[in-house]
Amino acid sequence: MKYLILLAFIASLASIICGYALDDVDNQKLIGFGVLGLFFVVIPLFSYHRWKNKKVEDYMLTKEKLQEMRDKEGDTRKL
């Protein structure tokens, strides 16, 4: 998965660079496909790869976690 993301990133970046470097009729299409590849392929794959084994509950703010943070804040002020 990591290599697929890297390959897609390099291909998108190369497309954008070639679009700027070449004086061709289709240079704007190259830039556009590179940007689309980044935002619709690379970023979602990267996000999925980084979050696939994580618990969402660990990152959510709940009333219990807010109370726990307030208790810890109150303990540090007493010092």
C-alpha positions as CSV (number, residue, x, y, z in Angstrom):
1,M,0.0,0.0,0.0
2,K,2.8,2.4,0.9
3,Y,4.5,1.9,-2.5
4,L,1.2,2.3,-4.4
5,I,0.7,5.7,-2.6
6,L,4.3,6.7,-3.4
7,L,3.9,5.7,-7.0
8,A,0.7,7.6,-7.4
9,F,2.2,10.7,-5.7
10,I,5.3,10.6,-8.0
11,A,3.1,10.2,-11.1
12,S,0.8,13.1,-10.1
13,L,3.8,15.3,-9.3
14,A,5.5,14.4,-12.5
15,S,2.3,15.2,-14.4
16,I,2.1,18.6,-12.8
17,I,5.8,19.4,-13.5
18,C,5.6,18.2,-17.1
19,G,2.6,20.4,-17.6
20,Y,4.5,23.4,-16.4
21,A,7.7,22.5,-18.2
22,L,6.4,21.5,-21.6
23,D,5.1,24.0,-24.2
24,D,2.5,21.7,-25.5
25,V,-1.2,22.1,-26.4
26,D,-2.2,19.7,-23.6
27,N,-0.1,21.2,-20.8
28,Q,-3.2,22.4,-18.9
29,K,-4.6,18.9,-19.0
30,L,-1.4,17.5,-17.6
31,I,-1.6,19.9,-14.7
32,G,-5.3,19.2,-14.1
33,F,-4.8,15.4,-14.2
34,G,-1.9,15.7,-11.7
35,V,-4.0,17.8,-9.3
36,L,-7.0,15.5,-9.7
37,G,-4.7,12.5,-9.0
38,L,-3.4,14.1,-5.9
39,F,-6.7,15.1,-4.4
40,F,-8.9,12.1,-5.5
41,V,-6.3,9.2,-5.4
42,V,-3.3,10.0,-3.3
43,I,-4.9,11.9,-0.3
44,P,-7.7,9.3,0.2
45,L,-5.3,6.4,0.0
46,F,-2.9,8.0,2.4
47,S,-5.7,8.8,4.8
48,Y,-7.0,5.2,4.7
49,H,-3.5,3.8,5.1
50,R,-2.8,6.0,8.2
51,W,-6.2,5.4,9.9
52,K,-7.0,1.7,9.1
53,N,-5.9,0.2,12.5
54,K,-6.9,3.1,14.8
55,K,-9.8,3.4,17.2
56,V,-11.9,6.5,16.4
57,E,-13.1,6.6,20.0
58,D,-9.6,7.5,21.1
59,Y,-9.8,10.7,19.2
60,M,-13.3,11.8,20.0
61,L,-14.2,14.3,22.7
62,T,-16.7,13.0,25.1
63,K,-18.1,14.3,28.4
64,E,-15.9,11.8,30.3
65,K,-12.7,13.0,28.5
66,L,-13.6,16.6,29.0
67,Q,-14.1,16.0,32.7
68,E,-10.8,14.2,32.9
69,M,-9.0,17.1,31.2
70,R,-10.6,19.5,33.6
71,D,-9.6,17.4,36.6
72,K,-6.0,17.3,35.3
73,E,-6.0,21.1,34.7
74,G,-7.2,21.6,38.3
75,D,-4.4,19.4,39.6
76,T,-1.7,21.4,37.9
77,R,-3.1,24.7,39.1
78,K,-2.8,23.5,42.7
79,L,1.0,23.1,42.3
